Each structure stands twice: as C-alpha cells, then as structure tokens.
Amino acid sequence: MNSKIFNDIYRANVKRESNDLNKYLPLNRTSFFAFGRIALREGLRCCELKKGETVLVPSFICREVLSSFTELGINIVFYNIDENLECNYDEIEALSAKGCKAILFVNYFGFPHPVRRLKAIAKKCGILLFEDNAHGFLSCDKNVPLGLRGDVGIFSLRKTVNVPNGAALVLNNESLINNPGNELYEKYKIVKSCRKPEIKHILKESVRPFMAFSGNTFRRVALNSCWSVKRALSSSIDNGDCEEHVPAGCFSQFSMNLLKKIDLSYEIQKRRSLFFSFKSMIDNIKSCAPIFANLPDGVAPYGYPFYYNGNDINSFQDSLWKEGVHSLNWPSLPMSVENSHPKFYDKIVVIPFSW
Ligand SMILES: Cc1ncc(COP(=O)(O)O)c(C=O)c1O
C-alpha cells in the first residue's frame, strides 16, 4: 500500500491564518453543539415539532440518530433507499400526503442526495426538509455547500476535520431564522473548554505522527487500544450509542479556534485524491463494485464507499485491515428495521478518510 495514502488519512490538520468556514457554515445562522444528534434534536425543536407528530426518515441510517426523535416523542416513519442511495420519490410523496411534518434525507458519505424533487414534494405538502449532512461538511452540490439546501442542515464536524467534538445546526429557512424562540446562542453557549474530549484529542494528536509513518502492526495496535479506551469511556461517561438518549456535551472555544484555522481547501483536495487512490485499488477487486462511479466537482467525500458482493464480509474487512486499511460496514441499523431492510444495505462498506 502506498505510504502517501496513510500519510493523508492520518496526518494532522494543515493550518492557516484564516479560512472560509463562513461559506460552509454561515455563522449568522449556525449554532454549534458537541454531537450531530444534539443539533438534530434542537433543529426539531426550532421547527416546533411536537410529541406524536411524524417525520420521514430513511431506513438506511445509524440507530443512534433515532435518539434525537425519541427524546422529543416524535414518531418516525421509515422509507427505503435504492442502490444509488437515493429515495423513491413516489413513496415519499405518498407518505408525505399522509400527514407528516418533515422529511429527513441524508447525503451519504458526503455525496449530495438529489434535492429538486424533495423540495417540490415538501412545498406541495407544506412540510419541512431536514438535510442530514453529518458526513458532508465541506462538500458541495455544484456550487452550493451541502447542508444549506433544506430548511435545516445538520453537521457532525468531527467526521471531517480533527476537532475534539463538534456539530452544527444551520437554519436556512427565513421564517425559522426570524423566529425569536430560535436564538440558540442564548441556550447553548459555546463553553471555554470541554475537558474530557479535549484531553482525548491531545493524546490522539500526539500519536498521530506515528500513525502516518509507522508500519501496519503499530497502526493496528494503536487503533485497537484507542477503541478499547473509547468503549470504556463511553459506557461510563455518557449514554453510549443507543436509540433512546442523545449524549451530553457542549461545543468549546478550543474546538472553534481549531476549526477557524484548518486549511479547508487542503482538506477537500486530500479527500478527493484519496477517493481516486482507493477507487483504483477497490475497483480491481472482483467481488467489489463502486457505489458512486464518479466524483462530481465540489464533492469532498467522507470516505470510499463500495459494495462487497462476496460471501464473507468479515474476512474481507480483515484482509483490508491486514493491509492497514480500516473499513466500516456502516451503519448499525435501527432495531426496528434490522429484520426488514433491503438486503443490499448489508453489503455496503466504507473506508473513512480521516482518523
Ligand atoms: C447520517 C448520520 N446522521 C447523524 C449522525 C449523528 O452524528 P453524531 O455522532 O455527531 O451525533 C450520524 C452519526 O454517525 C450519522 O451517520
């Protein structure tokens, strides 16, 4: 495996004096949180969604996202997606007409979910569009940054850049922005520092240079140790990754200072170049097929997603791991769809482009 690939995945943020953060997160209508789940819950509150009301959510989603709805008593109706990771618009229209209040759609792995027909359905049915852009900070649909296309955008920043924690809620709809009850800054102040995640971040950054330049054995041992520590901490500190409770935490000035200094253009270029490197490697494996054949201009992918069509996905992931490549069979599906989802969901693997 080419050492530049590991260097790119594990390298520290490249810094500069200032960046164009405001392009991706317009600061006059963005609120910052520790987790995307908190941002989503607060977004639902901003839209005044109430207990017993319904939101359409794709069944291809990680189970912990449901906690934002559970905490507010909001009902979820699941819709399936197809093999291009796109919804069926007729199904969405039929479900919307039955009286839901909002549709949540996901930009999977940082690729823009088409939005034109969803907007038309939302307008026709008088409902709101939530753009879950947890995977797509810095990614654009032509020239429009993802997360700014629906009424509400949700981001999980730490999935794209190296910050201790961090997520954002962007309000794009004028009537939501101008609603005085939505002055989130008052309720969710950015705290000066957030000790535990920041200590974890500093420790991680001290290991990072060795991750880029050491061999596979070192990387595997280091990653396994980090996961063990993370698992131990998450079961004792917060509520872990469950469907019922959103984890606690705040966004800190420490993370904000980092975020304002990251060279975002470099990060985008790095992700695009990793996409092509992994594409040429994975497309050569007989049992694998790409999900996205092309990388449109402006897209900054979360990772390289593909289908594994062989019989033993665990052994396949182990073989990547032996090469030093960490992959995820994303996501852990919600319990209520575990036995009823389309079979191709289980074949999706992604190689993340950051650590
Ligand atoms: C599609 C999607 N939305 C939202 C979230 C929630 O983000 P966070 O983990 O920051 O709460 C995730 C997390 O994995 C996700 O994959």
PDBQT file of the ligand as one rigid body, heavy atoms in Angstrom, charges set to zero:
ROOT
HETATM    1  C1  LIG A 401     -26.122  10.058   8.889  1.00  0.00    +0.000 C 
HETATM    2  C2  LIG A 401     -25.798  10.476  10.296  1.00  0.00    +0.000 A 
HETATM    3  N1  LIG A 401     -26.508  11.472  10.852  1.00  0.00    +0.000 NA
HETATM    4  C3  LIG A 401     -26.257  11.909  12.099  1.00  0.00    +0.000 A 
HETATM    5  C4  LIG A 401     -25.276  11.333  12.876  1.00  0.00    +0.000 A 
HETATM    6  C5  LIG A 401     -25.050  11.816  14.287  1.00  0.00    +0.000 C 
HETATM    7  O1  LIG A 401     -23.806  12.443  14.437  1.00  0.00    +0.000 OA
HETATM    8  P1  LIG A 401     -23.097  12.455  15.859  1.00  0.00    +0.000 P 
HETATM    9  O2  LIG A 401     -22.401  11.154  16.030  1.00  0.00    +0.000 OA
HETATM   10  O3  LIG A 401     -22.158  13.627  15.788  1.00  0.00    +0.000 OA
HETATM   11  O4  LIG A 401     -24.162  12.646  16.882  1.00  0.00    +0.000 OA
HETATM   12  C6  LIG A 401     -24.530  10.274  12.359  1.00  0.00    +0.000 A 
HETATM   13  C7  LIG A 401     -23.524   9.633  13.211  1.00  0.00    +0.000 C 
HETATM   14  O5  LIG A 401     -22.881   8.696  12.964  1.00  0.00    +0.000 OA
HETATM   15  C8  LIG A 401     -24.781   9.839  11.027  1.00  0.00    +0.000 A 
HETATM   16  O6  LIG A 401     -24.070   8.839  10.479  1.00  0.00    +0.000 OA
ENDROOT
TORSDOF 0
